[in-house]
Amino acid sequence: MESLDLLWGGLDAALTPTNLMYAAIGVLLGTFVGVLPGIGPAMAVALLLPVTFGLEPTPAFIMFAGIYYGGMYGGSTTSILLNTPGESASVMTAIEGNKMAKRGRAAQALATAAIGSFIAGTIGTLLVVFFAPALADVAVEIGAASYLAITLMAMVLVTSVLGSSRLRGFISLFLGLTIGLVGLDLNTGQARLSFDQPQLADRLDIVVVAVGIFALGEALWVAAHLRRRPLEIIPVGQPFMNRQDWARSWKPWLRGTALGFPFGAVPAGGAETPTFLSYVLERRLARKHRDEFGKGAIEGVAGPEAANNASAAGTFVPLLALGLPVTATATIMLAAFQSYGIQPGPQLMTEQADLVWTLLASLLIGNTLLLVLNLPLAPLWARLLRIPRPYLYAGILFFASLGAYTANLEAFDLFLLLVFGLLGLAMRRFALPVLPLILGVILGPLMETKLREALTISDGDLSGLFNEPLAILVYGIIALLVVVPIVLHRLRPDLEPAALVPPEDGATTNVDWQEVDR
Amino acid sequence: MSTSTTDHGRASADARPRDLPQLGLAALLAIIGAFTLYDATTLEVGFADPVGPRLFPYVVGAVMIGLAALLVVATLRGDRPEEEGGEDIDLTHAADWGTVLKLIGVMAFTIATINLLGWPINGALLFAGSARALGSRTPIKDLIIGAVLSVTSWYAFYVGLGIPLGAGILDGVL
């Protein structure tokens, strides 16, 4: 098992006292920021990106792995204790988890979420260890034409299959592509959309864009709609589970992992679908406790939470092997790689093998530390939910500005931050999804490079785009993805694809599940 | 699950008025698209580059204008956005744009004075100003918290990460 040997080497490199300290700091910071209401994992990672600026790549990635899993876990704590999920992947956790908490079983809900996340994250990371190198081996053979097709597929999937409105998805994607155009054209060195500003010609700093859209945009949107009555927060003691909780949790953990990983690994974007499927599956399978669903069934927390984390691990397969991010958080991870001059993709596995294996090893370490640190710290994290809202959002503004300012130490970056913050505010007002935009910013330049590469090889002949069987296959899949839903909709207007997407609004989590089952 | 949360077009067309500000968004998209097209015409095509730097912005700009047109049609047909919810968001009362304007003012002040005052002072004012805009009524306490945050972050970046944030008029004092 060559992969295992390499992973062993990675563990060896990652397990120094200094690196362990960075992992622990990452886990604590990630959980801290992730628990804060209103901050999802993507925003947590974007806000904490500047902290790693001064570090060497290895400790930076180790810290990052901790931030990543910490931010995810923090998000589920919030949804269990507040019943208002910060992101769509936590909706399912919120449904049963909050009901459990209200019945006085918050400790068990947090425990099954934490242990389930640990198991799913560990199995998921081990699967990445086996799949990513294999995929990279295949991917090295992929030419520019096929790569272009795959990039296009990721965009179409994220934009039209996920989310509720295709028009809004595409508007968001093309805003992202426009932002991605800003700066020097890589082939000819001419500045595009730069208004003769040298800072713009130098290409936009992805940290500034991401922090503006995610953090400042969200803070401004919340400021416009701040809840006047505080939410009810459920007090929590030490997380623990009794024998019966374990017996009811372990199968949902494994089933959730099995559902979540493939959805993360294929570029189908996001944990939304697998968490929903896991919830429905557990509800079907729970014969003895079925009546508990909707009132706080532990299976309904264990399954979706495992699916969520396994899918998060799965996103590392396309990210590392193809350089394709499929979730907002993965996109920011890619930006972090790029800030160290590392371009994920097929070559990464061979050229920077040490770094990849250290990263994978640190994901395992981060995951373990998360369990060790967060079970005892849960009551402390729960207290963070009581932070006065003016301080919370003033703090987000403060750290967003700090993050943007540290990028180049220029007032101009703060101006850009405000511009993207206003764009983020407008996107929330007009219900434009954030993920297609951020994907467009990152993948747009990559797509253009591949397009020009493919056409330069074929000397401008359009057949250069279709000269690989894989490219044709992928275009076929894209056509199916676009056409099938439309045809289905025409044939059976009552068969709404939207009914398969879990509700995004926290206020509407009291869903009538009878209707969904139909 | 009611379909009205996901299908804006049909379910809410007759019940609620049109969302006219959405036409403003469409106009903005059209301007962005048109400018992208104009900007592309100013580029020169290099040698041995059959695609050139123009094609991509042409496509992006043209599609953007098309999307703006589609948005106008959708809006006039009664399409309304499903505004984003969240942990601290209450969509049942009207939006409070005054608070947003105050926060934008605080940010603008920071941008204008960061080179003069420096991060330690600006950060503290940014925190205290935002907290006040968001409803805090304890300015002294807010300023102290802000100062602790900004000075700590200044030292953390300077000592811990080796990044000297601008100290402004406090240069030499810290």
Interface residues (C-beta under 8 A of the other chain):
Chain A: P37 G38 V51 F53 G54 L55 T78 L82 T84 P85 G86 S164 S165 L167 R168 F170 I171 F174 L175 L177 T178 L181 D185 N187 T188 Q190 R192 L193 L216 E218 A219 L220 W221 V222 A223 A224 H225 L226 R227 R228 R229 L231 P388 R389 P390 Y391 L392 Y393 A394 G395 L397 F398 S401 L402 Y405 T406 L409 A411 L414 F415 L417 L418 G421 L422 L425 A426 R428 R429 F430 A431 L432 G444 E448 L451 R452 L455 T456 D459 G460 E496 A498 A499 V501 P503 E504 D505 G506 A507 T508 V511 D512 E515 V516
Chain B: M1 T3 T5 T6 D7 H8 P21 Q22 L25 L29 I32 F35 T36 D39 A40 L43 E44 V45 G46 A48 D49 P50 V51 G52 P53 L55 F56 P57 V60 G61 V63 M64 L67 L70 L71 A74 P81 E82 E83 E84 G85 G86 E87 D88 I89 D90 L91 H93 A95 D96 W97 T99 V100 L103 I104 V106 M107 A108 T110 I111 A112 I114 N115 W119 G123 L126 F127 A128 S130 A131 R132 A133 L134 G135 S136 D142 I145 G146 L149 S150 S153 F157 G160 L161 G162 I163 P164 L165 G166
